[in-house]
Every structure is written in C-alpha cells, then in structure tokens.
Amino acid sequence: MIDVRKRITSFISILLMVSMIAACSPKQEGGTSNESNGSKDNTASKAEDSSQPVEITWWNFPTYQALDGEVGKYEKQLIEAFNQKHPEIKVNLEMITFDGGPQKLNVAIATNSAPDVIYDAPGRIIDWAKKDLLAPIDDMFTEEDRNDIAPAFWKQSMVSDKTYMYPINTAPFMMAVNKTVFEKIGALDLLPLDKPDRTWTFDEYKKALTAVKEKAPEVIPSGFYAKSQAGDQGTRAYLANLGISRFLNEEGTSVEINTKETGAALDWLVQAEKDGLVIPGSASLAAADVNDLFLQGKLAFSINYSAVLRAQNAPLKQTEFEDVLLPFPTLDGSEPKLEPYLGGMAIFNNDDEAKIEASKKFIDFVANDPEWGKKSLIQTGGLSVRNSVTGLYDDSEYEYSELARKFVTDPPTIADGYAEVRTFWFPELQRALLGSATGEEALNTFATKANEAITKAKAANTTK
C-alpha cells in the first residue's frame, strides 16, 4: 500500500514539474499562444507547429546530368529553389554512385541510418517496400494523377494497394543503330525508319546484319553480352521479342520466356556469333564493353539503349555518327514488348512523421513545380510518365520514344524475389553461348530456378 502511495505521489510531482516548465517556456518564434478557447485556434496552433524547421536527408544517384562537369550541382540548385518556397525544411544532399551506392544503402538500412528521401528505380524501391522499410504516399495522388499515368508505371510503384514510389521520368529500353553506317553502304532501306512505329521482323533484322557484314567488314554487325547482370534488361527483351514471348507473365508470378521459339532465337544467336553477325566472345563481355564499342563506331547495333542513354552517351562518342532508336524486331512483325526505364522518389519510414511530411513536400516540388518540375525532367534526359506532358524536347528520337511508350509492358521488377531471379539469367545465357546447353535447355533451367525463387519470396512476403 505504501509503495502505491509513493508511486502516485511521484507521478503527481512529475506532472507538476512538467506544468511549471511549460508555463515558464517562451513561445517559439512565429508561434501562437497555447491559450485558446476555440477548436479553430487549436487547429491553427497545430498547423503552426508542423511548419517548424525540419531537416531531411536526400540521397541521390547521378539522376540528373552534370552541370559544368560537376555531379550534384543541379541538385543543389534544385534544393535552393525548393527552400525559397519552403524555408522551414532543410534538405541535406548526399550524392551516391551507381557502383558503390547500392551497398552503401544496404549498410545504412542495416544500421538504422537510411536517408529520408531516395531517387531510384523500382528494382530496389519495391524490394524495400515489401520489407516494410518505406512510407506509403497514396495521399500525394489525385484521381486525375492516377488516370494520367499508365498502369504499367503504377505496377512498378505499388505493393498490393499501396503506393511507395512517386513515378517521375521514363524512357522505353530498346535498340540503337548506327544510321551513318547504313547510309555509307547504301542500305538505309533495310531499316524500318520510314514506318511511324518503326516495327520490323526478325528476318528484316537478319538482312540488315548481313548487309553490314558484307559491305562494311570493319564494323561488327551486332552486340550481345552475358558477363554479369548489368544491362540484363537489354538481353532479356531482345530474346523475348525475337521469340515473341514475355520474360515473366503479366502478374510477375512465373517465367514465360522458356518457349521453343525463344529457345530457337537463343540458338540462332549462338550460331550468329560463329557466322560473324554478332560480336565474338559475348559470353565474357559486359554491357559496358558493348556500349563502348558502339560509341567507338565499331558496332552497328546496340541492344540496350534508350533516349536517356542516347543523351548521356552523346559526349562520349569517339567518332562522329548518327544513332537512332529502334524497337526490338519480332518473329512475326507484331508489336514489340519494351521494358520501361522508370525513375522516381520514395520515402524511408524512419519513424518521424514530421520528416515524412517534409519529404512529401520536397518530392511534390521536384515532380510538380511549374518551373522546376519541367526543368528537372529535362535534366534527367527522360520523358515524363504523364501522358499529358509531352514535347519536352525538339528531337526526332525523343518524339519516337514518346510514341514507343505504347509498347511498354509489365517489367519483371514487380516480381517477388526479383533481385534473386536476375542472378540466374546470365549464367544460363553463358551456358548456351559456350555450347554447354541448347537455348531451350538453358531457358528451362533458368525458369526452374527463377520460379522457385519467386515462390519462396512470395511466401516470405505473405507471412510478414
């Protein structure tokens, strides 16, 4: 009984002390009096409290093109412009690289020191969302927003019925061709550039490769690579379209690329390398190796390109030539299925509601500010995810990229276990390229391993 009285007395003492401190404390600068007789005044007080200075951290890959050769300079200008409208929010910028950034993020997450805001792609963002590391942002979108952005982009931005990524910039991944080579050999008519949608068949593509081999022997007709998972979107879309298949089914729950037609396309690729139509030694080449050869003018076709990469690669060309975009050819000339590059912003849930709300204001500024929203899109070199935002660039290849958005399909990044699934892809490509398996055998082995990983990851995510 005595212990109980002591606890009650102690509790009352603490309350009295808190009351005295509150009474003696001065009002915060710009704040309102705590004394209020009406609910309207209470609401105003809460709104005022929420506008007190909040500090957030933004980690960013080199999403924006460098200004004056300085990476991060544009981001600093963006923050400065944001602070003119929101002086109550301080944004600390930290630039991370594509090489070391992913590991740095993993360490930060593991040590509870994740940033508040990240600009990244769905592959990592959706994986974080499935692990309950992100704050949902559904309240940032209106019904008009939902209707202005294609379902394929929402699929990459959501887990179940919650949105975790604010989709901003995009560009469909496709092929590029050195148009100058075909002009020099008088074979421009072999490319589908006279068709508005530029669709073409596997046979038409083969004729173009053969023309380069016969009339421009100093140029390698086409490239391929299988050294690592870097650039894997190019290899899987290339083969899927040649075999008129999909990499995964529409729901992302199982592999669909292991068809006889795609197996035959992989067998053709192996033979084409022997015939001099595809770069030799592709099993040991990385995407960057092939890209470098294309920029040197030594390769007629590159299989992993986009309007964004075209803009980024322009100053890296080692010889003058015109590069234009093409969709992947299909076996029967049907519409291709293109995987989209998608960039957007997400908020880590660091158990601080004020930081989450401040992060939402920052993201909204980056995506939707009348002046800086457009400037930022152009600085990425990408297109807007919004159907209502077009004509950002006076360039024929950007115009074509906007048209090609109608070919965008569901990306495999929505699949449970995607990070593990992609690790099984390139070893099977290598087996086929090195003659250790037929195309169909390699694809079937990949499908077995990938489906097991998807099932396992789905079960793990369901039990959370």
C-alpha positions as CSV (number, residue, x, y, z in Angstrom):
1,M,0.0,0.0,0.0
2,I,2.9,2.3,0.9
3,D,4.6,1.6,-2.5
4,V,1.4,2.5,-4.3
5,R,1.1,5.8,-2.5
6,K,4.7,6.6,-3.2
7,R,4.2,6.0,-6.9
8,I,1.1,8.2,-7.0
9,T,2.9,10.9,-5.2
10,S,5.9,10.6,-7.5
11,F,3.7,10.7,-10.6
12,I,1.8,13.9,-9.3
13,S,5.2,15.5,-8.7
14,I,6.4,14.9,-12.2
15,L,3.1,16.3,-13.6
16,L,3.6,19.5,-11.6
17,M,7.1,19.9,-12.8
18,V,6.1,19.5,-16.4
19,S,3.3,22.1,-15.9
20,M,5.7,24.6,-14.4
21,I,8.3,24.1,-17.2
22,A,5.6,24.6,-19.9
23,A,4.3,27.7,-18.1
24,C,7.8,29.2,-18.0
25,S,8.8,28.3,-21.5
26,P,8.7,31.2,-24.0
27,K,6.7,31.0,-27.2
28,Q,8.5,29.6,-30.2
29,E,9.4,32.2,-32.8
30,G,6.5,32.7,-35.1
31,G,4.2,30.6,-32.9
32,T,0.9,31.3,-31.4
33,S,-0.3,31.3,-27.8
34,N,-1.2,28.0,-26.2
35,E,-4.2,29.7,-24.6
36,S,-7.2,29.1,-26.8
37,N,-11.0,28.9,-26.3
38,G,-11.9,27.5,-29.7
39,S,-11.2,24.5,-31.9
40,K,-10.2,26.8,-34.8
41,D,-7.4,28.3,-32.7
42,N,-6.2,24.8,-31.7
43,T,-6.1,23.7,-35.3
44,A,-4.1,26.8,-36.3
45,S,-1.7,26.1,-33.5
46,K,-1.1,22.6,-34.7
47,A,-0.6,23.8,-38.3
48,E,1.9,26.3,-37.0
49,D,3.8,23.7,-35.0
50,S,4.0,21.5,-38.1
51,S,5.8,24.3,-40.0
52,Q,8.7,24.5,-37.6
53,P,12.1,23.7,-39.2
54,V,12.5,20.0,-40.2
55,E,15.8,18.5,-41.5
56,I,15.7,15.7,-44.1
57,T,18.4,13.9,-46.0
58,W,18.2,13.1,-49.7
59,W,20.5,10.5,-51.2
60,N,20.7,10.6,-55.0
61,F,22.4,8.6,-57.7
62,P,23.6,10.8,-60.7
63,T,19.9,11.0,-61.8
64,Y,20.5,14.5,-63.3
65,Q,23.1,15.3,-65.9
66,A,26.1,17.1,-64.5
67,L,26.3,20.9,-64.8
68,D,29.6,22.3,-65.9
69,G,31.1,18.9,-65.3
70,E,30.0,18.9,-61.6
71,V,27.9,16.0,-60.4
72,G,25.4,17.2,-57.9
73,K,25.4,20.8,-59.0
74,Y,21.9,20.7,-60.4
75,E,20.6,19.0,-57.2
76,K,22.0,21.9,-55.2
77,Q,20.2,24.4,-57.4
78,L,17.0,22.4,-57.0
79,I,17.3,22.4,-53.2
80,E,17.9,26.2,-53.2
81,A,14.8,26.7,-55.3
82,F,12.8,24.5,-53.0
83,N,13.9,26.4,-50.0
84,Q,12.6,29.7,-51.5
85,K,9.1,28.2,-51.2
86,H,9.8,26.0,-48.1
87,P,12.3,27.7,-45.8
88,E,11.0,25.6,-43.0
89,I,12.6,22.5,-44.5
90,K,16.3,21.9,-44.7
91,V,17.5,19.3,-47.3
92,N,20.9,17.7,-46.8
93,L,22.1,16.2,-50.1
94,E,24.4,13.2,-50.4
95,M,25.4,12.0,-53.9
96,I,26.0,8.3,-54.3
97,T,27.4,6.3,-57.2
98,F,25.9,3.5,-59.3
99,D,28.8,1.3,-58.3
100,G,29.0,1.8,-54.6
101,G,25.6,3.3,-53.9
102,P,23.6,0.1,-53.6
103,Q,25.9,-1.3,-51.0
104,K,26.0,2.0,-49.1
105,L,22.2,1.9,-48.9
106,N,22.3,-1.6,-47.6
107,V,24.6,-0.7,-44.9
108,A,22.6,2.4,-44.0
109,I,19.4,0.4,-43.8
110,A,21.1,-2.3,-41.7
111,T,22.3,0.3,-39.2
112,N,19.1,2.3,-39.0
113,S,20.6,5.3,-40.7
114,A,18.7,5.3,-44.0
115,P,18.2,8.6,-45.7
116,D,14.7,10.2,-45.7
117,V,14.4,10.5,-49.5
118,I,15.8,8.5,-52.3
119,Y,15.6,8.9,-56.1
120,D,16.0,5.4,-57.6
121,A,14.3,2.8,-59.8
122,P,11.6,0.2,-58.9
123,G,14.0,-2.8,-58.6
124,R,15.3,-1.6,-55.2
125,I,12.4,0.6,-54.1
126,I,9.7,-2.1,-54.4
127,D,12.0,-4.5,-52.6
128,W,12.3,-2.1,-49.7
129,A,8.6,-1.6,-49.7
130,K,8.0,-5.3,-49.4
131,K,10.3,-5.3,-46.4
132,D,8.2,-2.5,-44.8
133,L,11.0,0.0,-45.0
134,L,9.2,2.8,-46.8
135,A,6.3,5.1,-46.0
136,P,3.2,4.9,-48.3
137,I,2.5,8.0,-50.3
138,D,-1.0,7.4,-51.6
139,D,-2.2,10.7,-50.2
140,M,0.1,12.5,-52.7
141,F,-2.1,11.5,-55.7
142,T,-5.5,12.6,-57.0
143,E,-7.7,10.6,-59.3
144,E,-6.6,12.8,-62.1
145,D,-3.0,11.8,-61.4
146,R,-3.9,8.1,-61.4
147,N,-5.5,8.4,-64.8
148,D,-2.7,10.5,-66.3
149,I,-0.1,7.8,-65.7
150,A,-0.1,4.4,-67.4
151,P,-1.0,1.3,-65.4
152,A,2.5,-0.2,-66.2
153,F,4.1,2.6,-64.2
154,W,1.7,2.2,-61.3
155,K,2.5,-1.5,-61.2
156,Q,6.2,-0.6,-60.7
157,S,5.3,1.9,-58.0
158,M,3.0,-0.1,-55.8
159,V,2.9,-3.1,-53.5
160,S,-0.7,-4.5,-53.2
161,D,-2.9,-1.4,-52.9
162,K,-0.3,1.0,-51.5
163,T,1.9,3.3,-53.5
164,Y,5.6,3.6,-52.4
165,M,7.3,5.3,-55.3
166,Y,6.4,8.6,-56.9
167,P,6.9,7.9,-60.6
168,I,8.6,10.8,-62.5
169,N,10.7,10.1,-65.5
170,T,10.8,7.2,-68.0
171,A,12.0,6.0,-71.4
172,P,11.4,2.6,-73.0
173,F,14.5,0.5,-73.4
174,M,15.1,-0.5,-77.0
175,M,17.8,-0.9,-79.6
176,A,20.1,1.7,-81.2
177,V,21.5,1.6,-84.7
178,N,24.4,3.5,-86.3
179,K,22.4,5.1,-89.1
180,T,25.6,6.5,-90.6
181,V,26.9,3.0,-91.4
182,F,23.8,2.1,-93.3
183,E,23.9,5.4,-95.2
184,K,27.5,4.7,-96.2
185,I,26.8,1.2,-97.6
186,G,23.6,2.3,-99.3
187,A,21.4,0.1,-97.2
188,L,19.2,2.6,-95.3
189,D,16.1,1.0,-96.8
190,L,16.8,-2.1,-94.7
191,L,15.9,-0.2,-91.6
192,P,12.3,0.4,-90.7
193,L,12.8,4.2,-90.3
194,D,10.1,5.0,-92.9
195,K,7.4,3.5,-90.7
196,P,6.0,5.7,-88.0
197,D,6.2,3.0,-85.3
198,R,9.4,1.5,-86.8
199,T,8.3,-2.1,-86.1
200,W,10.1,-4.8,-88.0
201,T,10.6,-8.6,-88.3
202,F,13.3,-11.0,-87.3
203,D,14.0,-11.7,-91.0
204,E,14.3,-8.0,-91.8
205,Y,16.8,-7.6,-88.9
206,K,18.9,-10.5,-90.2
207,K,19.1,-8.9,-93.7
208,A,20.4,-5.7,-92.1
209,L,23.0,-7.6,-90.1
210,T,24.1,-9.5,-93.3
211,A,24.4,-6.2,-95.2
212,V,26.8,-4.8,-92.6
213,K,28.9,-7.9,-92.6
214,E,29.3,-7.9,-96.4
215,K,29.6,-4.2,-97.1
216,A,31.2,-2.8,-94.0
217,P,33.6,-5.6,-92.8
218,E,35.3,-3.2,-90.4
219,V,32.1,-2.9,-88.4
220,I,30.7,-5.7,-86.2
221,P,27.0,-6.0,-87.1
222,S,25.5,-6.5,-83.6
223,G,26.4,-6.9,-80.0
224,F,25.5,-9.2,-77.1
225,Y,26.8,-9.7,-73.6
226,A,26.4,-12.1,-70.7
227,K,29.2,-11.5,-68.2
228,S,27.0,-10.1,-65.5
229,Q,23.5,-8.9,-64.7
230,A,24.4,-5.3,-65.6
231,G,22.2,-4.3,-68.5
232,D,20.2,-7.5,-68.3
233,Q,17.1,-5.7,-69.4
234,G,18.6,-5.5,-72.9
235,T,19.4,-9.2,-73.2
236,R,16.0,-10.5,-71.9
237,A,13.9,-8.1,-74.0
238,Y,16.0,-8.8,-77.1
239,L,15.4,-12.6,-76.8
240,A,11.8,-12.3,-75.6
241,N,10.9,-10.3,-78.7
242,L,12.8,-12.5,-81.1
243,G,10.8,-15.4,-79.7
244,I,7.5,-13.4,-79.4
245,S,7.4,-14.3,-75.7
246,R,7.4,-12.5,-72.3
247,F,10.2,-12.7,-69.7
248,L,7.6,-13.1,-66.9
249,N,3.8,-13.4,-67.0
250,E,1.7,-10.3,-66.6
251,E,1.4,-10.8,-62.8
252,G,5.1,-11.4,-62.4
253,T,4.4,-14.8,-60.7
254,S,6.2,-17.1,-63.1
255,V,8.7,-17.3,-66.0
256,E,7.3,-17.3,-69.6
257,I,10.5,-16.8,-71.7
258,N,11.2,-20.6,-71.8
259,T,9.4,-21.2,-75.1
260,K,10.5,-23.2,-78.1
261,E,10.5,-20.0,-80.2
262,T,12.8,-18.1,-77.7
263,G,15.0,-21.2,-77.3
264,A,15.4,-21.2,-81.1
265,A,16.2,-17.4,-81.0
266,L,19.0,-18.1,-78.5
267,D,20.3,-21.0,-80.7
268,W,20.3,-18.5,-83.6
269,L,22.3,-16.0,-81.5
270,V,24.9,-18.7,-80.8
271,Q,25.2,-19.5,-84.5
272,A,25.2,-15.8,-85.5
273,E,28.2,-15.3,-83.3
274,K,30.0,-18.0,-85.3
275,D,28.9,-16.5,-88.5
276,G,30.2,-13.1,-87.7
277,L,26.8,-11.4,-87.3
278,V,27.2,-11.0,-83.5
279,I,30.3,-9.9,-81.6
280,P,32.7,-12.7,-80.8
281,G,33.2,-13.7,-77.1
282,S,29.9,-12.3,-76.0
283,A,29.8,-14.7,-73.0
284,S,32.7,-12.8,-71.4
285,L,31.6,-9.3,-72.3
286,A,29.7,-6.8,-70.1
287,A,27.1,-4.4,-71.2
288,A,29.6,-1.5,-70.8
289,D,32.1,-3.3,-73.1
290,V,29.5,-3.5,-75.9
291,N,28.3,0.1,-75.3
292,D,31.9,1.3,-75.6
293,L,32.3,-0.4,-79.0
294,F,29.1,1.2,-80.2
295,L,30.3,4.6,-79.2
296,Q,33.6,4.0,-81.0
297,G,31.6,3.4,-84.2
298,K,32.7,-0.3,-84.3
299,L,29.3,-1.8,-83.8
300,A,26.2,-1.3,-86.0
301,F,23.5,-2.3,-83.4
302,S,23.4,-1.9,-79.7
303,I,20.7,-3.9,-77.8
304,N,20.5,-1.8,-74.6
305,Y,19.6,1.8,-75.4
306,S,17.0,4.5,-74.6
307,A,16.5,8.2,-75.2
308,V,18.1,8.8,-71.8
309,L,21.2,6.8,-72.6
310,R,21.4,8.4,-76.0
311,A,21.6,11.8,-74.4
312,Q,24.1,10.7,-71.8
313,N,26.3,9.0,-74.4
314,A,26.4,11.9,-76.9
315,P,29.6,13.5,-75.4
316,L,31.2,10.0,-75.1
317,K,31.2,9.2,-78.8
318,Q,34.7,8.6,-80.1
319,T,33.7,9.2,-83.7
320,E,31.0,11.1,-85.5
321,F,27.9,9.1,-86.3
322,E,24.1,9.4,-86.0
323,D,22.5,7.0,-83.7
324,V,18.8,6.4,-83.9
325,L,16.4,4.3,-81.8
326,L,14.6,1.1,-83.0
327,P,12.3,-1.3,-81.2
328,F,13.4,-4.9,-81.0
329,P,12.4,-7.0,-84.0
330,T,9.8,-9.7,-83.5
331,L,9.5,-13.1,-85.1
332,D,6.3,-12.1,-87.0
333,G,6.4,-8.3,-87.1
334,S,3.9,-8.0,-84.3
335,E,4.1,-5.1,-81.8
336,P,7.2,-5.4,-79.6
337,K,7.2,-5.5,-75.8
338,L,9.5,-3.0,-74.3
339,E,10.6,-2.8,-70.7
340,P,10.5,0.8,-69.4
341,Y,13.2,2.6,-67.5
342,L,11.4,4.3,-64.6
343,G,12.8,6.7,-62.1
344,G,11.0,8.1,-59.1
345,M,11.3,9.1,-55.5
346,A,10.5,7.2,-52.3
347,I,10.5,8.0,-48.5
348,F,12.1,5.8,-45.9
349,N,10.0,5.3,-42.8
350,N,12.4,6.5,-40.1
351,D,9.6,6.7,-37.5
352,D,9.4,10.5,-37.8
353,E,6.1,11.8,-39.1
354,A,7.4,15.4,-39.5
355,K,10.2,14.2,-41.7
356,I,7.8,12.1,-43.8
357,E,5.6,15.0,-44.4
358,A,8.5,17.3,-45.2
359,S,9.8,14.7,-47.6
360,K,6.4,14.6,-49.4
361,K,6.6,18.4,-49.9
362,F,10.1,18.0,-51.4
363,I,9.0,15.2,-53.7
364,D,6.0,17.2,-54.8
365,F,8.2,20.2,-55.6
366,V,10.6,18.0,-57.7
367,A,7.8,16.4,-59.6
368,N,5.2,19.1,-60.0
369,D,6.6,22.6,-59.5
370,P,5.5,24.6,-62.6
371,E,9.1,25.7,-63.3
372,W,11.4,23.2,-61.7
373,G,9.3,20.1,-62.5
374,K,9.9,20.5,-66.2
375,K,13.5,21.6,-65.8
376,S,14.2,18.6,-63.7
377,L,12.6,16.2,-66.2
378,I,14.8,17.6,-69.0
379,Q,17.9,17.4,-66.8
380,T,17.3,13.6,-66.4
381,G,17.2,13.3,-70.2
382,G,14.0,11.3,-69.8
383,L,10.3,11.6,-70.7
384,S,7.5,12.3,-68.3
385,V,5.5,9.4,-67.0
386,R,2.4,11.5,-67.5
387,N,0.5,11.2,-70.8
388,S,-0.3,14.9,-70.5
389,V,3.3,16.0,-70.5
390,T,4.9,15.7,-74.0
391,G,7.0,17.7,-76.4
392,L,9.8,18.4,-73.8
393,Y,12.5,18.1,-76.5
394,D,12.8,19.2,-80.1
395,D,14.4,16.0,-81.2
396,S,13.0,13.2,-83.5
397,E,14.3,10.4,-81.3
398,Y,12.5,11.8,-78.3
399,E,9.4,12.1,-80.4
400,Y,9.8,8.5,-81.3
401,S,10.3,7.5,-77.7
402,E,7.1,9.1,-76.8
403,L,5.3,7.1,-79.5
404,A,7.1,3.9,-78.4
405,R,5.7,4.2,-74.9
406,K,2.6,2.4,-76.3
407,F,4.8,-0.7,-76.5
408,V,5.7,-0.6,-72.8
409,T,4.9,-3.9,-71.0
410,D,4.9,-5.1,-67.4
411,P,8.5,-5.1,-66.1
412,P,9.9,-8.1,-64.1
413,T,10.8,-5.8,-61.3
414,I,7.3,-6.3,-59.8
415,A,8.0,-9.9,-59.1
416,D,8.7,-11.2,-55.6
417,G,12.3,-12.2,-55.4
418,Y,13.3,-10.3,-58.5
419,A,16.7,-9.5,-57.1
420,E,17.5,-13.2,-56.9
421,V,15.7,-14.1,-60.1
422,R,18.0,-11.9,-62.2
423,T,21.1,-13.6,-60.8
424,F,20.1,-16.9,-62.6
425,W,19.7,-15.2,-66.0
426,F,23.3,-14.5,-67.2
427,P,24.8,-17.9,-66.1
428,E,22.3,-19.7,-68.4
429,L,23.0,-17.3,-71.2
430,Q,26.7,-18.1,-70.8
431,R,25.9,-21.9,-70.9
432,A,24.2,-21.5,-74.2
433,L,26.8,-19.2,-75.7
434,L,29.6,-21.5,-74.7
435,G,27.8,-24.6,-76.2
436,S,27.1,-26.3,-72.8
437,A,23.4,-26.3,-73.4
438,T,20.9,-25.6,-76.1
439,G,18.8,-22.5,-76.0
440,E,15.7,-24.3,-74.8
441,E,17.7,-26.2,-72.1
442,A,19.3,-23.0,-70.8
443,L,15.9,-21.2,-70.6
444,N,14.2,-24.2,-68.9
445,T,16.9,-24.3,-66.3
446,F,16.6,-20.6,-65.7
447,A,12.8,-20.9,-65.4
448,T,13.0,-23.7,-62.8
449,K,15.4,-21.7,-60.6
450,A,13.6,-18.4,-61.1
451,N,10.2,-19.8,-60.3
452,E,11.5,-21.4,-57.1
453,A,12.9,-18.0,-56.0
454,I,9.6,-16.3,-56.8
455,T,7.6,-18.8,-54.9
456,K,9.9,-18.7,-51.9
457,A,10.0,-14.8,-51.8
458,K,6.2,-14.6,-52.2
459,A,5.7,-17.0,-49.3
460,A,8.1,-14.9,-47.2
461,N,6.4,-11.6,-48.0
462,T,3.0,-13.1,-47.3
463,T,3.9,-14.2,-43.8
464,K,5.1,-10.8,-42.7
